[in-house]
Amino acid sequence: MNDLRQRRKEDRPFEPTEQQARASKTSTFHISARYVLIFSLILISSVVLFTFLNKFQFYFNNENTFDEQYYPSEIIHLFRKYDRNYDGHLSLDEFEALASQFNTKKQSTDYIQPILGSDQLVTINAFFQPLNYSTMSQSVRHAYLGNLDELHSLKLWTQPFIPRLNFAARHFKSFLPKQIEIGKPYWIIEATKQQREEHISANRYYPPDVEDDQVIFHRLLSMFHVRPFILSRFPPQGTAAVVRARYGPFLDIYFRIHAEYQLNTPPYHPFWYTPGQLQGRLVIREDASELTYFHMYLPTEKRLNIDMEWLTNVGGSAPSMEVDIGYMPQMELRSAAPSIDMNETKTSPEHFVSAVTDEMYEKLLNSFNWTTEEFLDEKSTYDLLERFFYPFKEVPYYEYRRAFKKAEETNKLIHAIILWVLESSAVLHLLREHFVSTWALVVDLKAIISNQTNEAIQDSQRAKQALDNYAFPVESIIQQPDGTVIAKINANDLLNFESTSEQFLNIISDGTDLPTKRYIHFLEQAINRQN
């Protein structure tokens, strides 16, 4: 019996004590927590690695969506450059940027103008100070992981592409007019009607080919950056000049250029860098055999002188456009000295002429006995070119504060334009008869507002009323002499059409387009409110 009880006791399953049970549970929890932690780390690492590889699959050979062995390496490289989102397919948007290259046969370095032994040699020096980033209204973004920083090339642009370059004097022949007429502006590079009116895509990287007589402008602009577009996408476009005076066979020519630069290359989205204008002067023999002086520069007297636009791909598959403005301290080309005869001096094209100081150049130019029927000073000459590009400037435009003084003298309204104006004979007539016209940048108005001295307090109050009525992007404002805003219209509202038929019917009714009609109505309403 005792044996049987003993055997039954041994046959019973093991029953742990309470202390042993607690220890077992604790051990099990630690093991489970360890596995959860390990699993979580693996999961997080996998997600990070997947995201990283997904963003950078362009750089990994094992992420190809096609079999590379069937395609040449240069084809693979080109495809990857334009496949911006690295999905293995070119969307229409991505293809558009590539398509612009199909008609482009040359890069900037391919434009070669030989210098012959019979030529007169002139050396052009480039002077450059990069954009002041503090003048931009947008914060400069930084690249993170696979998100491309479209301002990357702008940040790297700290010096001219070609600091010094030799030319022959005859290369500047394109600056000469077909017929010499003192004081009459003429086009050197003129946009066609189609180029002025059609939308020119911003989704491009490389400049189109230029005609032979335009190569000099491409080469000069290329001294700053390798990708200049000698014709900007939007008006004002092209290059114009005027002969201010002559001295025997020498012509004193002033010119103005509206061009722009594409700073980025794939895989970055396009970034457009547009100077407000480039203006300059050259003194050249009428047969272009000799060049005495050349100077081209970005005007810097205003607070802002650069426009920037860039495509981004933030927040969606389709790119969006960002815009900003800023200030660039220096973008300048100057001749080192008057051209020299290579035969007489035994100079080779590789020789660089030592620089002539500004004082020496000024003394040389003042020694010329310029003759002209109506002598124009430098400001008047540039004003002449300004009116040539902007016909609406036939109506005088005053600095914002001076405009109010003029309005008080003439008992007229202030036609305050913030970067906007229309060209129409009817509009110009109204402006001449009833308004004193001005224009201002937002940064100009803010500067006036910040001046709270007793003498400037009224100007400050007027500027504040204008700024309070401003809306992005462009606003036309009518103010009374005391600063009261009595009318305003935004560019978006001016150009907004309820339908295509609405615009068509208005045009065929009397030949006046709808925006012009709206602007005339806007001006007439302001006149009636004054009365």
C-alpha positions as CSV (number, residue, x, y, z in Angstrom):
1,M,0.0,0.0,0.0
2,N,2.8,2.3,0.9
3,D,4.4,1.5,-2.5
4,L,1.2,2.3,-4.3
5,R,0.8,5.7,-2.6
6,Q,4.4,6.5,-3.3
7,R,3.9,5.6,-7.0
8,R,0.7,7.8,-7.2
9,K,2.6,10.7,-5.7
10,E,5.3,10.4,-8.3
11,D,2.7,10.0,-11.0
12,R,1.1,13.4,-10.2
13,P,2.1,16.3,-12.4
14,F,4.6,18.8,-11.0
15,E,2.9,21.6,-9.1
16,P,5.3,24.5,-8.5
17,T,5.2,26.6,-5.4
18,E,3.9,30.2,-5.5
19,Q,7.4,31.6,-5.5
20,Q,8.5,29.4,-8.3
21,A,5.4,30.4,-10.3
22,R,6.2,34.1,-9.9
23,A,9.8,33.6,-11.0
24,S,8.6,31.7,-14.1
25,K,6.2,34.5,-15.1
26,T,8.9,37.1,-14.7
27,S,11.3,35.2,-16.8
28,T,8.7,34.7,-19.5
29,F,7.9,38.5,-19.5
30,H,11.5,39.4,-20.0
31,I,11.9,37.0,-22.9
32,S,8.7,38.4,-24.5
33,A,9.8,42.0,-24.0
34,R,13.2,41.2,-25.5
35,Y,11.5,39.7,-28.6
36,V,9.2,42.7,-29.0
37,L,12.1,45.1,-28.7
38,I,14.1,43.2,-31.3
39,F,11.1,42.9,-33.6
40,S,10.4,46.7,-33.3
41,L,14.0,47.5,-34.1
42,I,14.0,45.2,-37.1
43,L,10.7,46.8,-38.3
44,I,11.9,50.4,-37.8
45,S,15.2,49.6,-39.5
46,S,13.4,48.0,-42.4
47,V,11.1,51.0,-42.9
48,V,14.1,53.4,-42.8
49,L,16.1,51.3,-45.1
50,F,13.2,50.9,-47.5
51,T,12.5,54.6,-47.5
52,F,16.2,55.4,-48.0
53,L,16.5,52.9,-50.9
54,N,13.3,54.1,-52.4
55,K,14.5,57.7,-52.4
56,F,18.0,56.8,-53.6
57,Q,17.3,53.9,-55.9
58,F,18.7,56.0,-58.7
59,Y,22.2,55.5,-57.2
60,F,21.9,51.7,-56.7
61,N,22.5,49.3,-59.5
62,N,20.2,46.7,-58.1
63,E,17.2,49.0,-58.2
64,N,17.0,49.2,-62.0
65,T,13.5,48.9,-63.5
66,F,15.1,47.7,-66.7
67,D,17.8,45.3,-67.7
68,E,20.9,47.4,-68.2
69,Q,22.8,44.8,-70.2
70,Y,20.7,45.6,-73.3
71,Y,21.4,49.4,-73.2
72,P,24.6,51.5,-73.5
73,S,25.7,53.1,-70.3
74,E,25.4,56.6,-71.7
75,I,21.7,55.9,-72.5
76,I,21.1,54.7,-69.0
77,H,22.9,57.8,-67.6
78,L,20.8,60.2,-69.7
79,F,17.5,58.4,-68.8
80,R,18.3,58.6,-65.1
81,K,19.1,62.3,-65.4
82,Y,15.6,63.1,-66.6
83,D,13.8,60.5,-64.5
84,R,13.4,63.0,-61.6
85,N,11.3,60.8,-59.4
86,Y,13.3,57.6,-60.2
87,D,10.2,55.5,-61.0
88,G,11.7,54.1,-64.2
89,H,9.3,56.0,-66.5
90,L,9.4,59.4,-68.1
91,S,6.3,61.5,-67.5
92,L,5.3,64.1,-70.0
93,D,6.6,66.7,-67.6
94,E,10.0,65.0,-67.4
95,F,10.1,64.4,-71.2
96,E,9.5,68.1,-71.9
97,A,12.8,69.1,-70.3
98,L,14.5,66.5,-72.4
99,A,12.7,67.5,-75.6
100,S,14.3,71.0,-75.6
101,Q,17.7,69.4,-76.3
102,F,16.6,67.7,-79.5
103,N,17.0,71.0,-81.4
104,T,20.1,72.0,-79.5
105,K,23.3,71.2,-81.3
106,K,25.8,73.4,-79.5
107,Q,26.8,74.1,-76.0
108,S,28.2,77.5,-75.0
109,T,31.8,76.3,-75.3
110,D,31.2,75.4,-78.9
111,Y,30.8,79.0,-80.0
112,I,34.2,80.0,-81.2
113,Q,35.1,83.3,-82.9
114,P,38.6,83.1,-84.2
115,I,41.0,86.0,-83.7
116,L,43.1,86.6,-86.9
117,G,46.5,88.2,-87.2
118,S,44.9,91.2,-88.9
119,D,42.5,91.8,-86.0
120,Q,42.6,94.2,-83.2
121,L,42.6,92.4,-79.9
122,V,40.5,93.4,-76.9
123,T,40.4,91.7,-73.5
124,I,37.2,91.7,-71.4
125,N,37.3,91.2,-67.7
126,A,34.4,89.9,-65.6
127,F,33.6,91.2,-62.1
128,F,31.1,89.3,-59.9
129,Q,29.6,89.3,-56.5
130,P,26.9,86.6,-55.8
131,L,23.4,87.2,-54.7
132,N,22.7,88.5,-51.2
133,Y,20.5,85.8,-49.8
134,S,19.2,88.1,-47.0
135,T,17.3,90.1,-49.6
136,M,15.2,87.0,-50.6
137,S,11.8,86.8,-49.2
138,Q,11.8,83.0,-49.1
139,S,13.9,81.1,-46.7
140,V,16.7,79.2,-48.4
141,R,15.8,75.5,-48.1
142,H,18.2,72.7,-47.4
143,A,18.3,69.3,-49.0
144,Y,17.3,66.4,-46.9
145,L,17.7,62.8,-47.9
146,G,16.3,62.4,-51.4
147,N,14.6,65.8,-51.6
148,L,16.6,67.9,-54.1
149,D,17.5,71.4,-53.2
150,E,16.7,73.5,-56.3
151,L,18.8,76.4,-54.9
152,H,21.9,74.1,-55.0
153,S,23.4,75.7,-58.1
154,L,22.6,79.2,-56.9
155,K,24.5,78.6,-53.7
156,L,27.5,77.3,-55.7
157,W,27.5,80.3,-58.1
158,T,30.1,82.5,-56.4
159,Q,32.3,83.6,-59.2
160,P,32.2,84.2,-63.0
161,F,32.4,81.2,-65.3
162,I,35.1,82.9,-67.4
163,P,37.0,85.7,-65.5
164,R,38.8,87.0,-68.6
165,L,38.4,86.5,-72.3
166,N,39.9,87.8,-75.5
167,F,37.9,89.1,-78.5
168,A,38.6,90.7,-81.8
169,A,37.2,94.2,-82.2
170,R,35.2,93.0,-85.3
171,H,33.3,90.5,-83.1
172,F,31.3,93.5,-81.8
173,K,30.0,94.4,-85.2
174,S,26.6,93.1,-84.2
175,F,26.2,96.2,-81.9
176,L,26.2,98.5,-84.9
177,P,23.0,99.7,-86.5
178,K,22.2,98.9,-90.1
179,Q,21.9,102.7,-90.7
180,I,23.5,105.2,-88.4
181,E,21.0,107.7,-86.9
182,I,22.0,109.6,-83.8
183,G,19.4,109.3,-81.0
184,K,17.2,106.7,-82.7
185,P,16.9,103.3,-80.8
186,Y,17.2,100.1,-82.8
187,W,16.7,96.4,-82.2
188,I,19.7,94.1,-82.1
189,I,17.9,91.0,-80.9
190,E,14.1,91.3,-81.2
191,A,11.5,88.8,-80.1
192,T,9.1,87.7,-82.8
193,K,5.3,88.3,-82.3
194,Q,5.0,84.6,-81.6
195,Q,7.8,84.7,-78.9
196,R,6.1,87.7,-77.3
197,E,2.6,86.3,-77.1
198,E,3.1,82.5,-76.7
199,H,3.9,80.8,-73.5
200,I,7.5,79.8,-73.4
201,S,8.0,76.8,-71.2
202,A,10.1,77.1,-68.0
203,N,10.8,73.4,-68.0
204,R,14.0,73.7,-70.0
205,Y,17.7,73.4,-69.2
206,Y,19.8,74.2,-72.2
207,P,19.8,77.4,-74.4
208,P,18.7,77.0,-78.1
209,D,21.2,77.7,-80.9
210,V,21.9,81.3,-81.7
211,E,22.4,82.9,-85.0
212,D,25.9,83.9,-86.2
213,D,25.3,87.6,-85.5
214,Q,24.1,86.8,-82.0
215,V,27.1,84.7,-80.9
216,I,28.9,87.7,-79.4
217,F,26.0,88.3,-77.0
218,H,26.0,84.6,-76.0
219,R,29.8,84.6,-75.4
220,L,29.7,87.8,-73.3
221,L,26.8,86.5,-71.2
222,S,28.5,83.2,-70.9
223,M,31.4,84.8,-69.0
224,F,29.0,85.0,-66.0
225,H,27.4,81.5,-66.4
226,V,27.6,78.7,-68.9
227,R,23.8,78.6,-69.7
228,P,22.6,82.1,-70.8
229,F,19.4,82.5,-72.8
230,I,19.9,85.7,-74.9
231,L,16.1,86.1,-75.2
232,S,14.2,86.0,-71.9
233,R,10.9,84.0,-71.6
234,F,8.7,87.0,-70.9
235,P,8.7,90.7,-72.1
236,P,10.7,92.8,-72.0
237,Q,12.9,90.6,-74.3
238,G,15.9,91.0,-76.4
239,T,18.6,93.6,-76.9
240,A,18.3,97.2,-78.1
241,A,20.8,100.0,-78.6
242,V,21.1,103.7,-79.6
243,V,24.0,105.7,-81.0
244,R,24.3,108.6,-78.6
245,A,27.0,110.6,-80.5
246,R,29.9,110.2,-82.9
247,Y,33.5,111.4,-83.1
248,G,34.8,111.1,-86.6
249,P,34.6,107.4,-87.4
250,F,33.9,106.4,-83.8
251,L,30.4,105.8,-82.5
252,D,29.3,106.1,-78.9
253,I,26.7,103.3,-78.5
254,Y,24.5,102.6,-75.4
255,F,22.6,99.3,-75.1
256,R,20.2,97.4,-73.0
257,I,19.9,93.6,-72.7
258,H,17.1,91.5,-71.3
259,A,18.4,87.9,-70.9
260,E,18.3,85.2,-68.3
261,Y,20.2,82.2,-67.0
262,Q,19.3,78.6,-66.3
263,L,21.4,77.6,-63.3
264,N,20.3,73.9,-62.8
265,T,20.9,70.7,-64.7
266,P,19.1,67.3,-64.1
267,P,18.2,65.8,-61.8
268,Y,17.5,69.3,-60.2
269,H,14.4,71.1,-61.4
270,P,15.0,74.2,-63.6
271,F,16.0,77.4,-61.8
272,W,15.7,80.7,-63.7
273,Y,17.8,83.6,-62.8
274,T,16.7,86.8,-64.5
275,P,18.5,90.2,-64.0
276,G,16.3,93.2,-64.1
277,Q,18.3,94.4,-67.1
278,L,21.9,94.5,-68.3
279,Q,22.9,97.9,-69.7
280,G,26.2,99.2,-71.1
281,R,28.2,101.3,-73.4
282,L,30.8,100.8,-76.1
283,V,32.9,103.1,-78.2
284,I,33.6,101.5,-81.5
285,R,34.8,102.4,-85.0
286,E,31.9,102.4,-87.5
287,D,33.5,99.5,-89.4
288,A,34.1,97.6,-86.2
289,S,37.8,97.4,-86.9
290,E,38.7,99.1,-83.6
291,L,37.1,99.0,-80.1
292,T,38.0,101.8,-77.7
293,Y,35.8,101.0,-74.7
294,F,33.3,98.3,-73.6
295,H,31.3,98.2,-70.4
296,M,28.2,96.0,-69.5
297,Y,26.7,95.8,-66.0
298,L,23.7,95.0,-63.9
299,P,22.3,98.3,-62.4
300,T,22.5,98.2,-58.6
301,E,21.0,101.5,-57.5
302,K,17.6,99.8,-56.6
303,R,17.0,97.6,-53.6
304,L,16.1,94.5,-55.7
305,N,17.5,93.7,-59.2
306,I,17.1,89.9,-59.7
307,D,14.0,87.8,-60.3
308,M,14.1,84.1,-59.6
309,E,11.8,81.3,-60.5
310,W,12.2,77.6,-59.9
311,L,10.2,74.4,-60.2
312,T,9.8,72.2,-57.2
313,N,8.2,68.8,-56.7
314,V,7.2,69.2,-53.1
315,G,3.9,67.8,-52.0
316,G,2.9,66.1,-55.2
317,S,4.0,64.5,-58.4
318,A,3.4,67.5,-60.6
319,P,6.0,70.4,-60.2
320,S,5.0,73.8,-58.9
321,M,6.6,77.2,-59.4
322,E,8.3,79.2,-56.7
323,V,9.2,82.8,-57.3
324,D,11.4,85.3,-55.4
325,I,13.4,88.5,-55.9
326,G,16.7,89.6,-54.5
327,Y,19.7,91.8,-54.8
328,M,23.0,91.2,-56.5
329,P,25.8,93.6,-55.8
330,Q,27.9,93.2,-58.9
331,M,27.6,91.6,-62.4
332,E,29.9,93.5,-64.7
333,L,32.1,93.2,-67.8
334,R,34.8,95.8,-68.7
335,S,37.4,96.1,-71.4
336,A,40.9,96.0,-69.9
337,A,42.1,98.6,-72.4
338,P,41.4,99.8,-76.0
339,S,42.0,97.2,-78.6
340,I,45.5,96.8,-80.0
341,D,46.8,95.8,-83.4
342,M,48.3,92.4,-83.2
343,N,50.5,92.9,-86.2
344,E,52.1,96.1,-84.9
345,T,52.7,94.8,-81.4
346,K,53.4,91.2,-82.3
347,T,50.9,90.2,-79.7
348,S,49.4,86.7,-79.8
349,P,45.8,86.0,-79.0
350,E,46.8,84.4,-75.7
351,H,48.3,87.6,-74.5
352,F,46.3,89.6,-72.0
353,V,46.4,93.3,-72.1
354,S,47.2,95.0,-68.8
355,A,44.2,96.9,-67.4
356,V,43.7,100.6,-67.9
357,T,42.4,102.4,-64.8
358,D,38.9,104.0,-64.7
359,E,40.5,107.4,-64.4
360,M,42.6,106.8,-67.5
361,Y,39.6,105.6,-69.5
362,E,37.5,108.6,-68.4
363,K,40.2,111.0,-69.5
364,L,40.4,109.2,-72.9
365,L,36.7,109.3,-73.5
366,N,36.5,112.9,-72.4
367,S,39.1,113.8,-75.0
368,F,36.7,112.8,-77.8
369,N,35.0,115.8,-79.3
370,W,31.6,114.2,-79.6
371,T,29.3,115.8,-82.1
372,T,25.6,115.4,-82.3
373,E,22.6,117.5,-83.3
374,E,21.0,117.0,-79.9
375,F,23.6,116.0,-77.3
376,L,22.2,113.4,-74.8
377,D,23.7,112.7,-71.4
378,E,24.0,109.2,-70.1
379,K,20.7,109.3,-68.1
380,S,18.7,110.7,-71.0
381,T,20.2,108.0,-73.3
382,Y,19.2,105.1,-71.0
383,D,15.8,106.7,-70.5
384,L,15.4,106.7,-74.3
385,L,16.1,102.9,-74.3
386,E,13.7,102.4,-71.4
387,R,10.9,104.0,-73.4
388,F,11.8,101.9,-76.4
389,F,11.3,98.7,-74.3
390,Y,8.3,100.1,-72.4
391,P,6.1,102.3,-74.7
392,F,3.9,103.1,-71.6
393,K,6.9,105.1,-70.2
394,E,5.9,107.9,-72.7
395,V,3.8,108.8,-69.7
396,P,6.3,110.1,-67.1
397,Y,6.7,108.0,-63.9
398,Y,7.9,109.6,-60.7
399,E,9.5,108.2,-57.6
400,Y,6.7,107.3,-55.1
401,R,7.2,110.3,-52.8
402,R,7.8,112.8,-55.6
403,A,4.6,111.6,-57.3
404,F,2.5,113.0,-54.4
405,K,4.2,116.4,-54.5
406,K,3.5,116.5,-58.3
407,A,-0.2,115.5,-57.7
408,E,-0.6,118.3,-55.1
409,E,0.8,120.8,-57.6
410,T,-1.5,119.6,-60.5
411,N,-4.6,118.5,-58.5
412,K,-4.4,115.0,-60.0
413,L,-4.8,111.5,-58.6
414,I,-1.9,109.2,-57.8
415,H,-1.8,106.2,-60.2
416,A,0.4,104.0,-58.0
417,I,1.4,100.9,-59.9
418,I,3.2,98.1,-58.1
419,L,5.0,96.3,-60.9
420,W,2.0,96.4,-63.3
421,V,0.9,98.6,-66.3
422,L,-1.1,98.2,-69.5
423,E,-0.1,99.5,-72.9
424,S,-3.1,101.1,-74.7
425,S,-3.6,104.5,-76.3
426,A,-6.8,104.9,-74.3
427,V,-5.1,104.1,-71.1
428,L,-2.2,106.3,-71.8
429,H,-4.6,109.2,-72.6
430,L,-6.3,108.8,-69.2
431,L,-3.0,108.6,-67.4
432,R,-1.7,111.8,-69.0
433,E,-4.8,113.8,-68.4
434,H,-5.9,112.8,-64.9
435,F,-3.1,111.0,-63.1
436,V,0.5,111.3,-61.8
437,S,2.0,107.9,-62.3
438,T,4.5,106.0,-60.1
439,W,5.4,102.5,-59.2
440,A,6.9,100.8,-56.2
441,L,8.2,97.5,-55.0
442,V,6.9,96.2,-51.7
443,V,10.4,96.6,-50.3
444,D,10.4,100.3,-51.3
445,L,7.1,100.9,-49.5
446,K,8.4,99.2,-46.4
447,A,11.5,101.4,-46.4
448,I,9.4,104.5,-46.6
449,I,7.1,103.3,-43.8
450,S,10.1,102.7,-41.5
451,N,11.1,106.3,-41.8
452,Q,9.1,107.9,-38.9
453,T,10.9,111.3,-38.8
454,N,8.7,114.4,-38.6
455,E,9.5,115.4,-42.2
456,A,8.7,111.9,-43.6
457,I,5.7,111.0,-41.5
458,Q,3.2,111.9,-44.2
459,D,5.1,109.8,-46.8
460,S,5.1,107.0,-44.3
461,Q,1.3,107.1,-43.8
462,R,0.7,107.2,-47.6
463,A,3.0,104.2,-48.2
464,K,1.3,102.3,-45.4
465,Q,-2.1,102.8,-47.0
466,A,-0.7,101.6,-50.3
467,L,0.9,98.5,-48.7
468,D,-2.2,97.7,-46.7
469,N,-4.1,97.5,-50.0
470,Y,-1.5,95.4,-51.7
471,A,-2.2,91.7,-52.6
472,F,0.1,89.3,-54.3
473,P,1.3,89.3,-57.0
474,V,0.7,92.7,-58.5
475,E,-1.7,95.5,-57.6
476,S,-2.6,98.8,-59.2
477,I,-3.8,101.4,-56.7
478,I,-5.3,104.9,-57.1
479,Q,-4.6,107.2,-54.2
480,Q,-5.6,110.8,-53.5
481,P,-2.9,113.3,-52.6
482,D,-3.5,112.7,-48.9
483,G,-2.9,108.9,-49.4
484,T,-6.5,107.7,-49.3
485,V,-6.9,104.7,-51.5
486,I,-10.0,105.1,-53.7
487,A,-9.6,102.3,-56.2
488,K,-7.4,99.2,-56.6
489,I,-7.3,96.2,-58.9
490,N,-5.2,93.0,-58.8
491,A,-3.4,91.6,-61.8
492,N,-5.1,88.2,-61.3
493,D,-8.6,89.8,-61.3
494,L,-7.6,91.9,-64.4
495,L,-6.6,88.8,-66.3
496,N,-9.3,86.5,-65.1
497,F,-11.7,85.4,-67.8
498,E,-15.0,83.6,-66.8
499,S,-14.8,81.8,-70.2
500,T,-12.9,81.9,-73.4
501,S,-16.0,83.1,-75.2
502,E,-16.2,86.1,-72.9
503,Q,-12.8,87.2,-74.1
504,F,-13.5,86.4,-77.7
505,L,-16.8,88.4,-77.7
506,N,-15.2,91.4,-76.2
507,I,-12.4,91.5,-78.7
508,I,-14.6,91.2,-81.7
509,S,-17.0,93.9,-80.4
510,D,-14.6,96.8,-80.8
511,G,-11.1,95.3,-81.1
512,T,-10.2,96.1,-77.4
513,D,-9.2,93.1,-75.3
514,L,-11.0,92.5,-72.0
515,P,-8.1,93.4,-69.6
516,T,-7.7,96.8,-71.3
517,K,-11.4,97.4,-71.0
518,R,-11.4,96.5,-67.4
519,Y,-8.4,98.8,-66.7
520,I,-10.0,101.7,-68.5
521,H,-13.1,101.2,-66.4
522,F,-11.0,101.0,-63.3
523,L,-9.4,104.4,-64.1
524,E,-12.7,106.1,-65.0
525,Q,-14.3,104.9,-61.8
526,A,-11.4,106.5,-59.8
527,I,-11.8,109.8,-61.7
528,N,-15.6,109.8,-60.9
529,R,-14.9,109.2,-57.3
530,Q,-12.6,112.1,-57.1
531,N,-15.2,114.4,-58.5
